[in-house]
Structures are given as structure tokens and as C-alpha cells.
């Protein structure tokens, strides 16, 4: 027998990205860098002003780094506004409770509309879609909410937003894509609609439910107009975004040389620039969403895709 031939395996040298890149790749990379800079610059600029000395901020020319670092602006925000902690509590409560209840109600309605045996499936579906194009108007909506006794109550943050047509359509589209064999086998085993919904449909709909929950949570956290209309007279129902709106309005009417709540540092009055106060409260309100959103971004993108497909 012939002796085995030794095969020499030559390792291919890995080529660097710079060796494989085309001029188009370089152009795309430069474009992406520009997009990142344009996207991050406003936020970094606001952050720099919030941590910069008020007197120095009045000079202008500040970019993305504070020239004179200080926490005086944040001390002023928390010291001069006694409603901020109450507003933060209400914003967190309305976001958590509103997200859970709205997601559940939308899921229940979407499951009902996905049942082919339901007689009113088509009429209710058309009526639901019409609400996306036609609104009752501000005054009729206010009259309805006042007639329900929701004005100046915490329930006004939860009940009006329980059902959203877009969220229902997104969940229904996801349910329609599930295999029908799962439900048929469950019915053969004697499962009723409640069992099918809670033990089969809901576990499979976790991705779309997370997407809808993100939509609702962002909307609840950022909403201030309902506080302005229905709960502005009750200090205990104020929200963080509503307080931000008031601070921004008050600061806009002030001059940079005016004093907004003088503090004392070593017996010397500290001048507070309204621009610095506005930026500080903006960072306070935005920070929770900025911290949570990167972990839920994939659900946000998938939710947009589901809605676009339908």
C-alpha cells in the first residue's frame, strides 16, 4: 500500500476590514458617524448646561462639556419645587398601573376580535379602526370624562387609556399568525376560551405584549396634557411631565439675570439661570426612559414591523 500523503493545511490569513472595504463602505461609515454625532449632540449639550454654573452658562458658547461643574441647578430644582417628589410618585404609579391594565385589556379585546366564530367580529373591528381616523373632539371628551366622575381623580390617568386601536390591531395581527392547531387540540382536551387565552395564547404573545407595554409605558410617562385638563386643580395628582411644563413656561418668561429662588452659599447669594433650571429638569424627566429604553428597543422595532405588516 502506498504511504499516506501528508496534507499541508495552510491557514488563510484573515483580511482586515480595511482591506475588504470599498469606497461605498467608507462613505456609509462616515455617514453613520455623522448621524450618531447629530443624534447625541443635543442630549449632551442639555446635560452639560444642567451641570454647568449658571453664571457661566449665561456667557454662552457651551458645547458638550460643562466648563464649571456644579450641582447647584439640581439642588435648586429639588429645593424650590416641593411637588417634585409627589409628581415623580404619580408618574411612576400611572406608568406601572396604566401599562399593566391597558396591555391586558388590549390583549383581551384582540383575542375576542380574532375569534372567527364571533358574530360581531367584523363590525367591532371596523368601528375600532374608525376611531383611528375620527376623534370625538376635546370638548365632548372632557364632558364624557366629567360625566363619569373622573375629573380630579387618579383614575383619569388609567381608564381613558385602557383601549388603544393601534395596540389592539398589533396584538390581533400576532394572534392571527399563530397556528390554529394549538387551539383545536386544546378544545379537544376540553379547554374553554379562558383557559386557551390564559395558558396558550398569552404565553405565545409575550413578544407582542412587551411591545405594546413599551408603547403604553412611554405614552404614560410622557403625557402631561391629561393632567393639565383633568387634574390640574389637585396638587396631589400632579405628574413629572406637568411640573416640567410649568417650569419651562415660568423659565421662558424670566430673564437670564433674574433670580429663581436664591440659595445661600457661604452667605453669598447664588444666581440661578433659568436656562440651567430648564435643562436640569429636562434631564430628571428624561433619565428614566433613557435608562430603560435600550433594553426594550428590539420590542419597539418588532412592534412597528407588526403594525406595518397589518
Phi and psi in degrees as GROMACS dihedral restraints (atoms count N, CA, C in turn):
[ dihedral_restraints ]
;  ai    aj    ak    al  type     phi  dphi    fc
    3     4     5     6     1   -70.2    20    10
    4     5     6     7     1   145.6    20    10
    6     7     8     9     1   -67.4    20    10
    7     8     9    10     1   142.7    20    10
    9    10    11    12     1   -61.8    20    10
   10    11    12    13     1   141.3    20    10
   12    13    14    15     1   -86.6    20    10
   13    14    15    16     1   127.3    20    10
   15    16    17    18     1   -76.3    20    10
   16    17    18    19     1   122.8    20    10
   18    19    20    21     1   -94.2    20    10
   19    20    21    22     1   126.5    20    10
   21    22    23    24     1   -94.0    20    10
   22    23    24    25     1   116.4    20    10
   24    25    26    27     1   -94.1    20    10
   25    26    27    28     1   117.4    20    10
   27    28    29    30     1   -97.5    20    10
   28    29    30    31     1   126.4    20    10
   30    31    32    33     1   -79.4    20    10
   31    32    33    34     1   127.5    20    10
   33    34    35    36     1   -73.5    20    10
   34    35    36    37     1   129.5    20    10
   36    37    38    39     1   -71.3    20    10
   37    38    39    40     1   127.6    20    10
   39    40    41    42     1   -67.9    20    10
   40    41    42    43     1   130.5    20    10
   42    43    44    45     1   -86.5    20    10
   43    44    45    46     1   138.7    20    10
   45    46    47    48     1   -73.2    20    10
   46    47    48    49     1   160.2    20    10
   48    49    50    51     1   -61.4    20    10
   49    50    51    52     1   -34.1    20    10
   51    52    53    54     1   -66.1    20    10
   52    53    54    55     1   -26.5    20    10
   54    55    56    57     1   -78.7    20    10
   55    56    57    58     1   -29.7    20    10
   57    58    59    60     1   -94.8    20    10
   58    59    60    61     1   -15.1    20    10
   60    61    62    63     1   -73.1    20    10
   61    62    63    64     1   143.4    20    10
   63    64    65    66     1  -101.6    20    10
   64    65    66    67     1   166.5    20    10
   66    67    68    69     1   -55.9    20    10
   67    68    69    70     1   -32.1    20    10
   69    70    71    72     1   -66.3    20    10
   70    71    72    73     1   -38.1    20    10
   72    73    74    75     1   -63.0    20    10
   73    74    75    76     1   -41.9    20    10
   75    76    77    78     1   -63.6    20    10
   76    77    78    79     1   -40.0    20    10
   78    79    80    81     1   -64.3    20    10
   79    80    81    82     1   -41.5    20    10
   81    82    83    84     1   -65.4    20    10
   82    83    84    85     1   -40.7    20    10
   84    85    86    87     1   -62.7    20    10
   85    86    87    88     1   -44.1    20    10
   87    88    89    90     1   -63.2    20    10
   88    89    90    91     1   -41.1    20    10
   90    91    92    93     1   -62.7    20    10
   91    92    93    94     1   -41.0    20    10
   93    94    95    96     1   -66.1    20    10
   94    95    96    97     1   -37.6    20    10
   96    97    98    99     1   -63.0    20    10
   97    98    99   100     1   -41.9    20    10
   99   100   101   102     1   -63.6    20    10
  100   101   102   103     1   -41.3    20    10
  102   103   104   105     1   -63.1    20    10
  103   104   105   106     1   -41.8    20    10
  105   106   107   108     1   -63.2    20    10
  106   107   108   109     1   -43.8    20    10
  108   109   110   111     1   -63.5    20    10
  109   110   111   112     1   -45.3    20    10
  111   112   113   114     1   -64.1    20    10
  112   113   114   115     1   -34.9    20    10
  114   115   116   117     1   -73.1    20    10
  115   116   117   118     1   -42.4    20    10
  117   118   119   120     1   -83.5    20    10
  118   119   120   121     1   -25.0    20    10
  120   121   122   123     1   -58.1    20    10
  121   122   123   124     1   -47.4    20    10
  123   124   125   126     1   -58.9    20    10
  124   125   126   127     1   -41.5    20    10
  126   127   128   129     1   -66.9    20    10
  127   128   129   130     1   -43.3    20    10
  129   130   131   132     1   -66.2    20    10
  130   131   132   133     1   -33.7    20    10
  132   133   134   135     1   -66.6    20    10
  133   134   135   136     1   -44.2    20    10
  135   136   137   138     1   -62.4    20    10
  136   137   138   139     1   -42.5    20    10
  138   139   140   141     1   -62.0    20    10
  139   140   141   142     1   -41.0    20    10
  141   142   143   144     1   -65.2    20    10
  142   143   144   145     1   -42.3    20    10
  144   145   146   147     1   -66.0    20    10
  145   146   147   148     1   -37.4    20    10
  147   148   149   150     1   -65.9    20    10
  148   149   150   151     1   -28.3    20    10
  150   151   152   153     1  -100.8    20    10
  151   152   153   154     1     3.7    20    10
  153   154   155   156     1   -96.9    20    10
  154   155   156   157     1   154.8    20    10
  156   157   158   159     1   -61.5    20    10
  157   158   159   160     1   139.0    20    10
  159   160   161   162     1   -63.5    20    10
  160   161   162   163     1   -40.9    20    10
  162   163   164   165     1   -65.3    20    10
  163   164   165   166     1   -39.8    20    10
  165   166   167   168     1   -70.1    20    10
  166   167   168   169     1   -34.3    20    10
  168   169   170   171     1   -63.5    20    10
  169   170   171   172     1   -34.1    20    10
  171   172   173   174     1   -63.9    20    10
  172   173   174   175     1   -20.8    20    10
  174   175   176   177     1   -71.3    20    10
  175   176   177   178     1   -25.6    20    10
  177   178   179   180     1    80.7    20    10
  178   179   180   181     1  -177.5    20    10
  180   181   182   183     1    77.3    20    10
  181   182   183   184     1    12.2    20    10
  183   184   185   186     1   -81.5    20    10
  184   185   186   187     1   137.4    20    10
  186   187   188   189     1  -107.3    20    10
  187   188   189   190     1  -110.2    20    10
  189   190   191   192     1  -111.7    20    10
  190   191   192   193     1     2.6    20    10
  192   193   194   195     1  -127.9    20    10
  193   194   195   196     1   134.1    20    10
  195   196   197   198     1   -69.7    20    10
  196   197   198   199     1   133.7    20    10
  198   199   200   201     1   -77.3    20    10
  199   200   201   202     1   -38.5    20    10
  201   202   203   204     1  -127.2    20    10
  202   203   204   205     1    94.2    20    10
  204   205   206   207     1   -66.4    20    10
  205   206   207   208     1   134.7    20    10
  207   208   209   210     1  -158.5    20    10
  208   209   210   211     1   155.5    20    10
  210   211   212   213     1  -107.0    20    10
  211   212   213   214     1    11.2    20    10
  213   214   215   216     1   -61.7    20    10
  214   215   216   217     1   -36.0    20    10
  216   217   218   219     1   -63.3    20    10
  217   218   219   220     1   -41.3    20    10
  219   220   221   222     1   -72.2    20    10
  220   221   222   223     1   -35.3    20    10
  222   223   224   225     1   -62.7    20    10
  223   224   225   226     1   -39.1    20    10
  225   226   227   228     1   -65.9    20    10
  226   227   228   229     1   -41.2    20    10
  228   229   230   231     1   -62.7    20    10
  229   230   231   232     1   -48.3    20    10
  231   232   233   234     1   -77.0    20    10
  232   233   234   235     1   -24.3    20    10
  234   235   236   237     1   -84.1    20    10
  235   236   237   238     1   -35.9    20    10
  237   238   239   240     1   -89.4    20    10
  238   239   240   241     1   -17.7    20    10
  240   241   242   243     1  -114.0    20    10
  241   242   243   244     1   102.3    20    10
  243   244   245   246     1   -75.2    20    10
  244   245   246   247     1   -15.2    20    10
  246   247   248   249     1   -88.5    20    10
  247   248   249   250     1    -1.3    20    10
  249   250   251   252     1   -67.0    20    10
  250   251   252   253     1   -41.5    20    10
  252   253   254   255     1   -67.1    20    10
  253   254   255   256     1   -40.2    20    10
  255   256   257   258     1   -63.6    20    10
  256   257   258   259     1   -41.7    20    10
  258   259   260   261     1   -64.2    20    10
  259   260   261   262     1   -40.4    20    10
  261   262   263   264     1   -64.3    20    10
  262   263   264   265     1   -41.6    20    10
  264   265   266   267     1   -62.0    20    10
  265   266   267   268     1   -45.9    20    10
  267   268   269   270     1   -65.7    20    10
  268   269   270   271     1   -38.1    20    10
  270   271   272   273     1   -64.3    20    10
  271   272   273   274     1   -41.9    20    10
  273   274   275   276     1   -66.3    20    10
  274   275   276   277     1   -43.5    20    10
  276   277   278   279     1   -64.5    20    10
  277   278   279   280     1   -45.1    20    10
  279   280   281   282     1   -67.8    20    10
  280   281   282   283     1   -32.4    20    10
  282   283   284   285     1   -69.7    20    10
  283   284   285   286     1   -46.1    20    10
  285   286   287   288     1   -69.3    20    10
  286   287   288   289     1   -53.0    20    10
  288   289   290   291     1   -66.7    20    10
  289   290   291   292     1   -44.3    20    10
  291   292   293   294     1   -63.7    20    10
  292   293   294   295     1   -37.7    20    10
  294   295   296   297     1   -67.1    20    10
  295   296   297   298     1   -45.6    20    10
  297   298   299   300     1   -64.9    20    10
  298   299   300   301     1   -49.2    20    10
  300   301   302   303     1   -68.8    20    10
  301   302   303   304     1   -41.7    20    10
  303   304   305   306     1   -67.4    20    10
  304   305   306   307     1   -40.8    20    10
  306   307   308   309     1   -63.5    20    10
  307   308   309   310     1   -41.2    20    10
  309   310   311   312     1   -66.6    20    10
  310   311   312   313     1   -45.7    20    10
  312   313   314   315     1   -64.1    20    10
  313   314   315   316     1   -41.1    20    10
  315   316   317   318     1   -64.8    20    10
  316   317   318   319     1   -37.3    20    10
  318   319   320   321     1   -67.0    20    10
  319   320   321   322     1   -41.0    20    10
  321   322   323   324     1   -63.4    20    10
  322   323   324   325     1   -47.3    20    10
  324   325   326   327     1   -64.8    20    10
  325   326   327   328     1   -38.9    20    10
  327   328   329   330     1   -64.2    20    10
  328   329   330   331     1   -38.3    20    10
  330   331   332   333     1   -65.9    20    10
  331   332   333   334     1   -40.7    20    10
  333   334   335   336     1   -63.5    20    10
  334   335   336   337     1   -43.6    20    10
  336   337   338   339     1   -72.5    20    10
  337   338   339   340     1   -16.7    20    10
  339   340   341   342     1   -85.9    20    10
  340   341   342   343     1    -8.3    20    10
  342   343   344   345     1   -77.5    20    10
  343   344   345   346     1   118.3    20    10
  345   346   347   348     1   -68.3    20    10
  346   347   348   349     1   -22.6    20    10
  348   349   350   351     1   -83.4    20    10
  349   350   351   352     1    -6.3    20    10
  351   352   353   354     1   -77.4    20    10
  352   353   354   355     1   124.4    20    10
  354   355   356   357     1   -66.5    20    10
  355   356   357   358     1   -42.5    20    10
  357   358   359   360     1   -88.6    20    10
  358   359   360   361     1    17.6    20    10
  360   361   362   363     1   -59.2    20    10
  361   362   363   364     1   -49.9    20    10
  363   364   365   366     1   -70.6    20    10
  364   365   366   367     1   -47.2    20    10
  366   367   368   369     1   -59.7    20    10
  367   368   369   370     1   -43.1    20    10
  369   370   371   372     1   -67.4    20    10
  370   371   372   373     1   -35.6    20    10
  372   373   374   375     1   -63.8    20    10
  373   374   375   376     1   -42.6    20    10
  375   376   377   378     1   -65.1    20    10
  376   377   378   379     1   -42.9    20    10
  378   379   380   381     1   -62.6    20    10
  379   380   381   382     1   -37.4    20    10
  381   382   383   384     1   -66.6    20    10
  382   383   384   385     1   -41.5    20    10
  384   385   386   387     1   -67.4    20    10
  385   386   387   388     1   -35.1    20    10
  387   388   389   390     1   -61.7    20    10
  388   389   390   391     1   -30.6    20    10
  390   391   392   393     1   -66.8    20    10
  391   392   393   394     1   -17.6    20    10
  393   394   395   396     1   -79.8    20    10
  394   395   396   397     1   -18.2    20    10
  396   397   398   399     1  -108.0    20    10
  397   398   399   400     1   -28.6    20    10
  399   400   401   402     1  -123.1    20    10
  400   401   402   403     1   128.4    20    10
  402   403   404   405     1  -112.1    20    10
  403   404   405   406     1   150.6    20    10
  405   406   407   408     1   -70.5    20    10
  406   407   408   409     1   -20.9    20    10
  408   409   410   411     1   101.3    20    10
  409   410   411   412     1   161.2    20    10
  411   412   413   414     1   -68.6    20    10
  412   413   414   415     1   -47.2    20    10
  414   415   416   417     1   -66.5    20    10
  415   416   417   418     1   -48.9    20    10
  417   418   419   420     1   -59.4    20    10
  418   419   420   421     1   -37.7    20    10
  420   421   422   423     1   -63.4    20    10
  421   422   423   424     1   -42.5    20    10
  423   424   425   426     1   -63.6    20    10
  424   425   426   427     1   -40.8    20    10
  426   427   428   429     1   -64.4    20    10
  427   428   429   430     1   -38.3    20    10
  429   430   431   432     1   -65.6    20    10
  430   431   432   433     1   -45.6    20    10
  432   433   434   435     1   -66.0    20    10
  433   434   435   436     1   -37.8    20    10
  435   436   437   438     1   -67.9    20    10
  436   437   438   439     1   -38.5    20    10
  438   439   440   441     1   -64.9    20    10
  439   440   441   442     1   -28.9    20    10
  441   442   443   444     1   -82.3    20    10
  442   443   444   445     1    -4.0    20    10
  444   445   446   447     1    74.3    20    10
  445   446   447   448     1    29.2    20    10
  447   448   449   450     1   -95.4    20    10
  448   449   450   451     1    -9.3    20    10
  450   451   452   453     1   -65.6    20    10
  451   452   453   454     1   135.4    20    10
  453   454   455   456     1    59.7    20    10
  454   455   456   457     1    35.4    20    10
  456   457   458   459     1  -131.2    20    10
  457   458   459   460     1   154.7    20    10
  459   460   461   462     1   -68.0    20    10
  460   461   462   463     1   -23.5    20    10
  462   463   464   465     1   -64.7    20    10
  463   464   465   466     1   -19.1    20    10
  465   466   467   468     1   -67.8    20    10
  466   467   468   469     1   -19.3    20    10
  468   469   470   471     1   -82.4    20    10
  469   470   471   472     1   -18.1    20    10
  471   472   473   474     1  -108.2    20    10
  472   473   474   475     1   -55.4    20    10
  474   475   476   477     1   -63.0    20    10
  475   476   477   478     1   -47.2    20    10
  477   478   479   480     1   -62.4    20    10
  478   479   480   481     1   -21.8    20    10
  480   481   482   483     1  -104.6    20    10
  481   482   483   484     1    19.0    20    10
  483   484   485   486     1   -67.5    20    10
  484   485   486   487     1   -36.6    20    10
  486   487   488   489     1  -118.5    20    10
  487   488   489   490     1   127.0    20    10
  489   490   491   492     1  -126.4    20    10
  490   491   492   493     1   126.5    20    10
  492   493   494   495     1   -59.7    20    10
  493   494   495   496     1   -43.3    20    10
  495   496   497   498     1   -62.6    20    10
  496   497   498   499     1   -44.4    20    10
  498   499   500   501     1   -64.4    20    10
  499   500   501   502     1   -38.6    20    10
  501   502   503   504     1   -64.0    20    10
  502   503   504   505     1   -42.6    20    10
  504   505   506   507     1   -65.1    20    10
  505   506   507   508     1   -38.8    20    10
  507   508   509   510     1   -63.1    20    10
  508   509   510   511     1   -46.3    20    10
  510   511   512   513     1   -67.4    20    10
  511   512   513   514     1   -40.5    20    10
  513   514   515   516     1   -62.6    20    10
  514   515   516   517     1   -39.6    20    10
  516   517   518   519     1   -61.6    20    10
  517   518   519   520     1   -39.1    20    10
  519   520   521   522     1   -68.0    20    10
  520   521   522   523     1   -42.3    20    10
  522   523   524   525     1   -65.0    20    10
  523   524   525   526     1   -38.7    20    10
  525   526   527   528     1   -62.9    20    10
  526   527   528   529     1   -23.7    20    10
  528   529   530   531     1   -85.7    20    10
  529   530   531   532     1    -4.9    20    10
  531   532   533   534     1   -77.8    20    10
  532   533   534   535     1   149.0    20    10
  534   535   536   537     1   -63.5    20    10
  535   536   537   538     1   133.4    20    10
  537   538   539   540     1   -71.2    20    10
  538   539   540   541     1   -20.1    20    10
  540   541   542   543     1   -63.4    20    10
  541   542   543   544     1   -28.7    20    10
  543   544   545   546     1   -63.7    20    10
  544   545   546   547     1   -44.4    20    10
  546   547   548   549     1   -70.7    20    10
  547   548   549   550     1   -39.2    20    10
  549   550   551   552     1   -63.7    20    10
  550   551   552   553     1   -41.7    20    10
  552   553   554   555     1   -67.0    20    10
  553   554   555   556     1   -35.7    20    10
  555   556   557   558     1   -67.1    20    10
  556   557   558   559     1   -38.9    20    10
  558   559   560   561     1   -67.1    20    10
  559   560   561   562     1   -34.5    20    10
  561   562   563   564     1   -65.5    20    10
  562   563   564   565     1   -27.8    20    10
  564   565   566   567     1   -86.1    20    10
  565   566   567   568     1     2.0    20    10
  567   568   569   570     1    93.9    20    10
  568   569   570   571     1    13.5    20    10
  570   571   572   573     1   -77.0    20    10
  571   572   573   574     1   139.7    20    10
  573   574   575   576     1   -92.2    20    10
  574   575   576   577     1  -177.7    20    10
  576   577   578   579     1   -64.7    20    10
  577   578   579   580     1   -37.7    20    10
  579   580   581   582     1   -64.7    20    10
  580   581   582   583     1   -41.7    20    10
  582   583   584   585     1   -66.1    20    10
  583   584   585   586     1   -42.0    20    10
  585   586   587   588     1   -62.9    20    10
  586   587   588   589     1   -42.5    20    10
  588   589   590   591     1   -67.2    20    10
  589   590   591   592     1   -45.0    20    10
  591   592   593   594     1   -79.9    20    10
  592   593   594   595     1   -33.3    20    10
  594   595   596   597     1  -107.3    20    10
  595   596   597   598     1   -12.1    20    10
  597   598   599   600     1  -119.6    20    10
  598   599   600   601     1   -54.2    20    10
  600   601   602   603     1   -71.7    20    10
  601   602   603   604     1   -49.3    20    10
  603   604   605   606     1   -60.1    20    10
  604   605   606   607     1   -47.0    20    10
  606   607   608   609     1   -60.8    20    10
  607   608   609   610     1   -33.4    20    10
  609   610   611   612     1   -76.7    20    10
  610   611   612   613     1   -19.5    20    10
  612   613   614   615     1   -96.1    20    10
  613   614   615   616     1    16.2    20    10
  615   616   617   618     1   -57.1    20    10
  616   617   618   619     1   -43.8    20    10
  618   619   620   621     1   -60.4    20    10
  619   620   621   622     1   -46.2    20    10
  621   622   623   624     1   -72.4    20    10
  622   623   624   625     1   -32.2    20    10
  624   625   626   627     1   -67.2    20    10
  625   626   627   628     1   -37.1    20    10
  627   628   629   630     1   -65.1    20    10
  628   629   630   631     1   -36.5    20    10
  630   631   632   633     1   -64.2    20    10
  631   632   633   634     1   -49.5    20    10
  633   634   635   636     1   -63.4    20    10
  634   635   636   637     1   -39.3    20    10
  636   637   638   639     1   -61.2    20    10
  637   638   639   640     1   -37.2    20    10
  639   640   641   642     1   -66.1    20    10
  640   641   642   643     1   -43.6    20    10
  642   643   644   645     1   -57.1    20    10
  643   644   645   646     1   -48.4    20    10
  645   646   647   648     1   -66.8    20    10
  646   647   648   649     1   -41.4    20    10
  648   649   650   651     1   -63.7    20    10
  649   650   651   652     1   -44.4    20    10
  651   652   653   654     1   -63.6    20    10
  652   653   654   655     1   -41.3    20    10
  654   655   656   657     1   -64.7    20    10
  655   656   657   658     1   -41.8    20    10
  657   658   659   660     1   -66.5    20    10
  658   659   660   661     1   -40.3    20    10
  660   661   662   663     1   -69.3    20    10
  661   662   663   664     1   -38.0    20    10
  663   664   665   666     1   -87.2    20    10
  664   665   666   667     1   -10.8    20    10
  666   667   668   669     1   -77.2    20    10
  667   668   669   670     1   131.7    20    10
  669   670   671   672     1  -130.8    20    10
  670   671   672   673     1   -15.8    20    10
  672   673   674   675     1   -68.4    20    10
  673   674   675   676     1   -34.5    20    10
  675   676   677   678     1   -67.6    20    10
  676   677   678   679     1   -33.3    20    10
  678   679   680   681     1   -64.9    20    10
  679   680   681   682     1   -41.3    20    10
  681   682   683   684     1   -63.4    20    10
  682   683   684   685     1   -38.4    20    10
  684   685   686   687     1   -84.4    20    10
  685   686   687   688     1   -43.4    20    10
  687   688   689   690     1  -111.9    20    10
  688   689   690   691     1   -17.6    20    10
  690   691   692   693     1  -136.3    20    10
  691   692   693   694     1    16.7    20    10
  693   694   695   696     1   -66.6    20    10
  694   695   696   697     1   -24.4    20    10
  696   697   698   699     1   -80.3    20    10
  697   698   699   700     1   -13.5    20    10
  699   700   701   702     1  -106.6    20    10
  700   701   702   703     1   111.0    20    10
  702   703   704   705     1   -64.1    20    10
  703   704   705   706     1   -31.6    20    10
  705   706   707   708     1   -73.4    20    10
  706   707   708   709     1    -8.6    20    10
  708   709   710   711     1  -109.3    20    10
  709   710   711   712     1    10.4    20    10
  711   712   713   714     1   -67.5    20    10
  712   713   714   715     1   154.4    20    10
  714   715   716   717     1  -121.7    20    10
  715   716   717   718     1   166.1    20    10
  717   718   719   720     1   -64.6    20    10
  718   719   720   721     1   -40.9    20    10
  720   721   722   723     1   -67.5    20    10
  721   722   723   724     1   -34.4    20    10
  723   724   725   726     1   -67.5    20    10
  724   725   726   727     1   -40.0    20    10
  726   727   728   729     1   -65.5    20    10
  727   728   729   730     1   -37.7    20    10
  729   730   731   732     1   -60.8    20    10
  730   731   732   733     1   -44.6    20    10
  732   733   734   735     1   -60.5    20    10
  733   734   735   736     1   -42.5    20    10
  735   736   737   738     1   -66.8    20    10
  736   737   738   739     1   -41.2    20    10
  738   739   740   741     1   -65.2    20    10
  739   740   741   742     1   -41.2    20    10
  741   742   743   744     1   -64.1    20    10
  742   743   744   745     1   -40.9    20    10
  744   745   746   747     1   -66.1    20    10
  745   746   747   748     1   -41.5    20    10
  747   748   749   750     1   -67.7    20    10
  748   749   750   751     1   -39.2    20    10
  750   751   752   753     1   -69.5    20    10
  751   752   753   754     1   -30.7    20    10
  753   754   755   756     1   -67.0    20    10
  754   755   756   757     1   -27.1    20    10
  756   757   758   759     1   -89.9    20    10
  757   758   759   760     1     0.5    20    10
  759   760   761   762     1  -102.8    20    10
  760   761   762   763     1   153.5    20    10
  762   763   764   765     1   -89.8    20    10
  763   764   765   766     1   156.7    20    10
  765   766   767   768     1   -61.7    20    10
  766   767   768   769     1   -24.4    20    10
  768   769   770   771     1   -86.7    20    10
  769   770   771   772     1   -10.6    20    10
  771   772   773   774     1   -71.1    20    10
  772   773   774   775     1   160.4    20    10
  774   775   776   777     1  -106.5    20    10
  775   776   777   778     1   125.8    20    10
  777   778   779   780     1  -108.1    20    10
  778   779   780   781     1    89.5    20    10
  780   781   782   783     1    70.0    20    10
  781   782   783   784     1    83.4    20    10
  783   784   785   786     1   -65.4    20    10
  784   785   786   787     1   133.7    20    10
  786   787   788   789     1  -102.0    20    10
  787   788   789   790     1   167.5    20    10
  789   790   791   792     1  -120.7    20    10
  790   791   792   793     1   125.0    20    10
  792   793   794   795     1  -129.4    20    10
  793   794   795   796     1   103.0    20    10
  795   796   797   798     1    65.4    20    10
  796   797   798   799     1    31.5    20    10
  798   799   800   801     1    81.9    20    10
  799   800   801   802     1     2.4    20    10
  801   802   803   804     1  -108.4    20    10
  802   803   804   805     1   132.8    20    10
  804   805   806   807     1   -67.7    20    10
  805   806   807   808     1   137.3    20    10
  807   808   809   810     1  -105.1    20    10
  808   809   810   811     1   121.5    20    10
  810   811   812   813     1   -83.2    20    10
  811   812   813   814     1   132.9    20    10
  813   814   815   816     1  -111.2    20    10
  814   815   816   817     1   122.0    20    10
  816   817   818   819     1   -79.1    20    10
  817   818   819   820     1   126.5    20    10
  819   820   821   822     1   -56.3    20    10
  820   821   822   823     1   -33.1    20    10
  822   823   824   825     1   -62.2    20    10
  823   824   825   826     1   -40.4    20    10
  825   826   827   828     1   -66.4    20    10
  826   827   828   829     1   -38.9    20    10
  828   829   830   831     1   -63.8    20    10
  829   830   831   832     1   -42.1    20    10
  831   832   833   834     1   -61.2    20    10
  832   833   834   835     1   -43.3    20    10
  834   835   836   837     1   -69.6    20    10
  835   836   837   838     1   -36.5    20    10
  837   838   839   840     1   -64.9    20    10
  838   839   840   841     1   -45.8    20    10
  840   841   842   843     1   -68.7    20    10
  841   842   843   844     1   -30.6    20    10
  843   844   845   846     1   -64.4    20    10
  844   845   846   847     1   -42.4    20    10
  846   847   848   849     1   -65.3    20    10
  847   848   849   850     1   -40.3    20    10
  849   850   851   852     1   -61.6    20    10
  850   851   852   853     1   -42.3    20    10
  852   853   854   855     1   -74.4    20    10
  853   854   855   856     1   -35.5    20    10
  855   856   857   858     1   -82.7    20    10
  856   857   858   859     1   -27.2    20    10
  858   859   860   861     1   -56.3    20    10
  859   860   861   862     1   -44.9    20    10
  861   862   863   864     1   -58.9    20    10
  862   863   864   865     1   -42.2    20    10
  864   865   866   867     1   -67.8    20    10
  865   866   867   868     1   -39.3    20    10
  867   868   869   870     1   -63.0    20    10
  868   869   870   871     1   -35.6    20    10
  870   871   872   873     1   -74.9    20    10
  871   872   873   874     1   -34.3    20    10
  873   874   875   876     1   -88.7    20    10
  874   875   876   877     1   -35.3    20    10
  876   877   878   879     1   -59.6    20    10
  877   878   879   880     1   -41.4    20    10
  879   880   881   882     1   -58.0    20    10
  880   881   882   883     1   -30.7    20    10
  882   883   884   885     1   -77.3    20    10
  883   884   885   886     1   -17.5    20    10
  885   886   887   888     1  -114.4    20    10
  886   887   888   889     1     9.9    20    10
  888   889   890   891     1   -63.2    20    10
  889   890   891   892     1   -37.5    20    10
  891   892   893   894     1   -63.0    20    10
  892   893   894   895     1   -35.3    20    10
  894   895   896   897     1   -70.0    20    10
  895   896   897   898     1   -35.1    20    10
  897   898   899   900     1   -62.8    20    10
  898   899   900   901     1   -44.4    20    10
  900   901   902   903     1   -66.2    20    10
  901   902   903   904     1   -42.9    20    10
  903   904   905   906     1   -66.0    20    10
  904   905   906   907     1   -33.4    20    10
  906   907   908   909     1   -66.6    20    10
  907   908   909   910     1   -40.0    20    10
  909   910   911   912     1   -63.7    20    10
  910   911   912   913     1   -37.1    20    10
  912   913   914   915     1   -66.2    20    10
  913   914   915   916     1   -42.4    20    10
  915   916   917   918     1   -62.0    20    10
  916   917   918   919     1   -44.4    20    10
  918   919   920   921     1   -65.1    20    10
  919   920   921   922     1   -35.2    20    10
  921   922   923   924     1   -70.0    20    10
  922   923   924   925     1   -37.8    20    10
  924   925   926   927     1   -64.2    20    10
  925   926   927   928     1   -42.5    20    10
